[in-house]
Amino acid sequence: MPHPCLLYYITDRKAFGGEELGRRRQLLDKIAEATRAGVDRIQLREKDLSTRELESLAREAMSRIENLRAENPALRTALLVNSRSDIAMAVQAHGVHLRSDDIHPWELREIWSRVNRGNQRGGARAPHPLIGVSCHSLAQVANAAQEGADFAVVAPVFEKKGAPNAIPRGLEWLREASRASIPVLALGGVTLSNARACLEEGAAGIAAIRLFQENDIGAVARALRESWQ
């Protein structure tokens, strides 16, 4: 039996039109759409926001996800905050997505555990945070696995729209990366037409911004998973 296809939506509210308030609303609606569609994980990746703005947005996103999960216990979408472990813990997110040069996953787990022990109200909701790491080389994937990450997101696999200087690594490289002891998700130029090739090379799933954000997420999720049944 083929392994499940993990789906990872990475947010980018700036891709939406209009004023900031409107972009924020559209993003929260998209997060809710992804949750209802059964997307496994969502990375809140709004790096330009101030700490206060990002915390507010993350809190609203968590509220949307938790309300939907309460209504439908079959939903399992987890929210990870990009890099900002402090904000992830403050809003009781499900985990953190780290840069390749970020804090070590094992260090983050120790901090998370201390916060849980020290906060009588529970602190970080998840006793064991879900930790992903961005990787751009085979060595970085190996390090992520060795240091206790739950999964790695490798990029760019294919040529990326709007990023001509990003050199695609290709499917052979993805095959090597996917031999790691942790799940590896393919990112960068992934479409419905080439996603199956990524899974055939051993990727555990697909990570994307545009593929999810610019389309009907329910339709995309069904197409990706049906292609791998």
C-alpha positions as CSV (number, residue, x, y, z in Angstrom):
1,M,0.0,0.0,0.0
2,P,1.3,3.5,-0.8
3,H,2.0,5.8,2.1
4,P,-0.5,8.6,2.8
5,C,0.2,11.9,1.0
6,L,0.8,14.6,3.6
7,L,-0.4,18.0,2.5
8,Y,1.3,21.1,3.8
9,Y,-0.2,24.6,3.0
10,I,2.3,27.5,3.5
11,T,0.6,30.8,3.8
12,D,1.3,34.1,2.0
13,R,-1.4,36.7,2.6
14,K,0.5,39.3,0.5
15,A,-0.5,37.3,-2.6
16,F,-4.1,38.4,-2.0
17,G,-5.3,41.7,-3.4
18,G,-6.7,44.7,-1.5
19,E,-5.8,46.3,1.8
20,E,-4.2,44.6,4.7
21,L,-7.4,43.9,6.6
22,G,-8.9,42.3,3.6
23,R,-5.8,40.2,2.9
24,R,-5.9,39.0,6.5
25,R,-9.6,38.0,6.2
26,Q,-8.9,36.2,3.0
27,L,-6.0,34.3,4.6
28,L,-8.1,33.2,7.6
29,D,-10.8,32.1,5.2
30,K,-8.2,30.1,3.3
31,I,-6.9,28.5,6.5
32,A,-10.5,27.5,7.4
33,E,-10.9,26.1,3.8
34,A,-7.7,24.1,4.2
35,T,-8.8,22.7,7.5
36,R,-12.2,21.6,6.2
37,A,-10.4,20.0,3.2
38,G,-8.3,17.9,5.5
39,V,-4.9,19.5,4.8
40,D,-2.6,17.9,7.4
41,R,-0.5,20.9,8.3
42,I,-0.5,24.7,7.8
43,Q,2.6,26.8,8.2
44,L,1.8,30.4,9.1
45,R,4.6,32.1,7.2
46,E,4.0,35.9,7.4
47,K,7.5,37.0,8.1
48,D,7.0,40.7,7.5
49,L,4.5,41.1,10.4
50,S,5.5,42.6,13.7
51,T,5.4,40.4,16.8
52,R,2.1,41.7,17.9
53,E,0.5,41.5,14.5
54,L,1.8,37.9,13.9
55,E,0.6,36.8,17.4
56,S,-2.8,38.3,16.7
57,L,-3.1,36.5,13.3
58,A,-1.8,33.2,14.7
59,R,-4.3,33.4,17.5
60,E,-7.2,34.0,15.1
61,A,-5.9,31.1,12.9
62,M,-5.8,28.8,15.8
63,S,-9.3,29.8,16.8
64,R,-10.6,29.0,13.3
65,I,-8.9,25.6,13.2
66,E,-9.8,24.6,16.8
67,N,-13.5,25.5,16.2
68,L,-13.6,23.5,13.0
69,R,-11.9,20.5,14.7
70,A,-14.4,20.7,17.6
71,E,-17.3,20.6,15.1
72,N,-15.7,17.7,13.2
73,P,-13.4,15.5,15.3
74,A,-12.2,13.8,12.2
75,L,-10.3,16.9,11.2
76,R,-6.6,16.8,12.2
77,T,-5.1,20.0,10.7
78,A,-2.2,21.3,12.7
79,L,-1.0,24.9,12.7
80,L,2.8,25.6,12.8
81,V,4.2,29.1,13.1
82,N,7.2,29.8,11.0
83,S,10.4,30.2,13.1
84,R,8.7,32.1,16.0
85,S,8.5,29.5,18.7
86,D,7.6,32.1,21.2
87,I,4.5,33.0,19.3
88,A,3.6,29.4,18.7
89,M,3.7,28.7,22.5
90,A,1.8,31.9,23.3
91,V,-1.1,31.0,21.0
92,Q,-0.9,27.3,21.9
93,A,-0.2,26.3,18.3
94,H,0.5,22.7,17.4
95,G,4.1,23.3,16.4
96,V,6.9,25.3,14.7
97,H,8.5,25.3,11.3
98,L,12.2,26.1,11.6
99,R,14.7,27.5,9.1
100,S,17.7,25.4,8.4
101,D,19.9,27.8,10.5
102,D,17.3,28.1,13.3
103,I,17.3,26.8,16.8
104,H,17.9,23.0,16.9
105,P,14.7,20.9,17.1
106,W,15.9,19.2,20.3
107,E,16.4,22.6,21.9
108,L,13.0,23.7,20.9
109,R,11.5,20.6,22.5
110,E,13.3,21.3,25.8
111,I,12.0,24.9,25.8
112,W,8.5,23.7,25.0
113,S,8.5,21.2,27.7
114,R,9.7,23.7,30.3
115,V,6.9,26.1,29.3
116,N,4.3,23.3,29.7
117,R,5.7,22.4,33.1
118,G,5.9,26.0,34.3
119,N,2.5,27.1,33.3
120,Q,-0.3,25.8,35.4
121,R,-2.8,26.6,32.6
122,G,-1.0,24.3,30.2
123,G,1.2,26.8,28.3
124,A,1.9,25.3,24.9
125,R,-1.2,23.2,24.2
126,A,0.7,20.3,22.5
127,P,2.9,18.4,25.0
128,H,5.1,17.4,22.1
129,P,5.3,20.1,19.4
130,L,5.3,19.2,15.7
131,I,8.5,20.4,14.3
132,G,9.4,20.9,10.6
133,V,12.6,22.1,9.1
134,S,13.3,23.8,5.8
135,C,16.2,22.0,4.0
136,H,18.1,22.9,0.8
137,S,20.8,20.2,0.9
138,L,21.1,16.5,1.7
139,A,23.3,17.4,4.7
140,Q,20.6,19.7,6.1
141,V,18.0,16.9,5.8
142,A,20.3,14.5,7.6
143,N,20.9,17.1,10.4
144,A,17.2,17.8,10.7
145,A,16.6,14.1,11.3
146,Q,19.5,13.7,13.7
147,E,18.4,16.7,15.7
148,G,14.8,15.4,16.3
149,A,12.7,17.1,13.7
150,D,9.4,15.4,12.8
151,F,9.7,16.2,9.1
152,A,11.7,18.1,6.5
153,V,10.5,20.3,3.7
154,V,13.0,20.2,0.8
155,A,13.2,22.9,-1.9
156,P,13.2,23.8,-4.7
157,V,12.4,20.5,-6.4
158,F,11.3,22.2,-9.7
159,E,11.7,25.6,-11.2
160,K,9.7,28.1,-9.1
161,K,7.5,30.7,-10.7
162,G,8.7,34.2,-9.9
163,A,12.1,32.9,-8.6
164,P,14.4,32.6,-11.6
165,N,17.5,32.5,-9.4
166,A,16.4,29.5,-7.4
167,I,18.1,26.5,-9.0
168,P,15.8,23.4,-9.1
169,R,17.3,20.3,-7.4
170,G,15.3,17.8,-9.4
171,L,13.7,14.4,-8.8
172,E,17.0,12.5,-8.4
173,W,18.0,14.8,-5.6
174,L,14.5,14.4,-4.0
175,R,15.0,10.7,-4.2
176,E,18.2,10.9,-2.2
177,A,16.7,13.4,0.3
178,S,13.6,11.1,0.8
179,R,15.9,8.3,2.1
180,A,16.1,10.2,5.4
181,S,14.6,8.7,8.6
182,I,12.0,11.4,8.8
183,P,9.2,12.2,6.3
184,V,10.3,14.6,3.5
185,L,7.9,16.9,1.8
186,A,8.5,18.3,-1.7
187,L,8.3,22.1,-2.2
188,G,9.0,24.4,-5.1
189,G,7.2,24.4,-8.5
190,V,5.1,21.4,-7.5
191,T,1.8,21.1,-9.5
192,L,-0.9,18.6,-9.9
193,S,0.8,17.2,-13.0
194,N,4.2,16.6,-11.3
195,A,3.2,15.8,-7.7
196,R,2.9,12.1,-8.4
197,A,6.5,12.0,-9.6
198,C,7.6,13.5,-6.3
199,L,5.7,10.8,-4.4
200,E,7.1,8.1,-6.6
201,E,10.6,9.2,-5.7
202,G,9.8,8.7,-2.0
203,A,8.5,12.1,-0.8
204,A,6.0,11.7,2.0
205,G,3.9,14.6,0.8
206,I,3.6,17.9,-0.9
207,A,4.2,21.4,0.5
208,A,3.0,24.4,-1.5
209,I,1.9,28.0,-1.4
210,R,0.3,28.8,-4.7
211,L,-1.0,25.3,-5.4
212,F,-3.3,25.6,-2.4
213,Q,-3.8,29.3,-2.0
214,E,-4.7,30.0,-5.6
215,N,-7.1,27.1,-6.1
216,D,-10.0,25.3,-4.5
217,I,-8.1,23.5,-1.7
218,G,-10.7,20.7,-1.5
219,A,-10.3,19.9,-5.1
220,V,-6.5,20.0,-4.9
221,A,-6.4,17.8,-1.8
222,R,-8.7,15.2,-3.5
223,A,-6.6,15.2,-6.7
224,L,-3.3,14.8,-4.9
225,R,-4.5,12.0,-2.7
226,E,-6.5,10.2,-5.4
227,S,-3.4,10.2,-7.6
228,W,-1.5,8.3,-5.0
229,Q,-4.1,5.6,-4.0
